[in-house]
Amino acid sequence: MNTEQIEAILQRAPYRGQLLINGRWADAADGQQMERRSPAHDTLVAVYAKAGRVDAECAIAAARQAFDHGPWPRMKGAERAAILRRMAEGILARKEELALLETLENGKPLTQSRAEIEGAADLWHYAATLARNLHGDSYNTLGEGTLGVVLRDPIGVVSIITPWNFPFLIVSQKLPFALAAGCTTVVKPAEVTSGTTVMLGEILLAAGVPEGVVNILVGQGSVVGEVLVSHPDVDMLSFTGSTGVGKAAVAKSAQTLKKVSMELGGKNPQLVFPDCDWEAALDAAVFGVYFNAGQCCNSGSRILVHEDIAEDFVAQILERSKIVPVGDPLDPVVKVGAITTDKQLDTILSHVKAARDEGAEVRLGGSRIARRGMYVEPTVVTGVTPGMAIAREEVFGPVLSVLTFKTLDEAIALANGTLYGLSAAVWSRDFSTCLTAARRIKAGTVWVNTFLEGHAELPFGGYHESGIGRELGRLATEDYTETKTLHMHLGPRTDWWLPR
């Protein structure tokens, strides 16, 4: 894409989105709107109806009605699966449109946005298979006069709240699995990256999803999110975001004892041993921290490297970091785009400053790039010790912290030395080293000699303050169900009240 083509895109009319409530597009009840400007170009890219409390309550009422009286929970699994497959095909048919809007709103490279849309479509296809395979159990071993059947019923109305870093992928980690189970939903994307979720609503209607089954609200978390988290007609909350906001959401949802699924933050280590595949580990270290500009809960923001190779390994990271292409996300050669929000930009820079103040050495980067848009230099921080904030807290930016270790036990202790437990990686040619570390690291995913790979079949989630529950995998739809026991008696009952 050349300069003229980029400018033509930036000059086009902004995308305009409404609220999807009960199968119909509508403006906000109070007429309010909100705008989104590109973090990479500072141009207006979208205008949305801005939902308020009244809209949120209407959306929940629509989802409640659709669940209690509509056809969706009562359809055959095969019927729901057919609609989910049409969804996947509809997503792929609009891949370029979705990817472009995601890049304009989020700031990530267009090449990455395309891959994200393709990966999301695969999740819809996978969820379609689960719609036909969700089942309970039966027990005919309880005695001649007893038969036990365990059913899995859809849990009901699900509030889905998604973040701004992977807006289309993350809604696709939740929504198709809730739908496969027979639930109805109200979806609130992050207000700064709402476009692709609104477009998803268009695809849903075209695929034949009945009215009220999926409702989409663009609005502020402090208003719309508050209703979705606390409303008594919502049966479950599925949330992805920061640990701090997640804790607050769990506390508020507890007033109505909702089921919760939380995918939260991470401070993910890559453990690098002297016998590693050198080039592969280096590539993973650089990719792991700069992918999506480090705005990733799975970001490999900590490198734990054996002291025998630390100096050479860091030197090679620095050389590669200097030439990682940073810039306009519409440029196909760019690997690191813009920071998505001004608040996050300030957070990243404050973490780097705090690291300096605590005695760490910023070996590369650490500053905002002077150009149109919000960009941060690829940053490498060494001399980090376990007690420093930058070793323990989620930065959510292109900032790599380097710590060293002497022994396997010390490496594992460092890996487990945060409040998080989302993911980790181990780099060694020794099978015993890899397996020992993988089993002892407290994280939901441990990659061995690779990093940041994902598949629909494999569960995703974290230990400790990285979340509650798991997404994806063959049990994903079960998270959106309640179990019901049918205890059936055959033949006459004993007259208990009679004296014996």
Secondary structure by P-SEA (a helix, b strand, c coil): ccaaaaaaaaacccbbbbbbccccccccccbbbbbbccccccccccccccccaaaaaaaaaaaaaaaaccccccccaaaaaaaaaaaaaaaaaaaaaaaaaaaaaccccaaaaaaaaaaaaaaaaaaaaaaacccccccccccccbbbbbbbccccbbbbbbbcccaaaaaaacaaaaaaacccbbbbcccccaaaaaaaaaaaaaaccccccbbbbbcccccaaaaaaccccccbbbbbccaaaaaaaaaaacccccbbbbbcccbbbbbbccccaaaaaaaaaaaacccccccccccccccccccccaaaaaaaaaaaaacccccccccccccccccccaaaaaaaaaaaaaaaaacccccccccccccccccccbbbbcccccccccccccccccbbbbbbbccaaaaaaaaaccccccccccccccaaaaaaaaaaccccccccccccccccccccccccccccccccccccccccbbbbbbbccccccccccccc
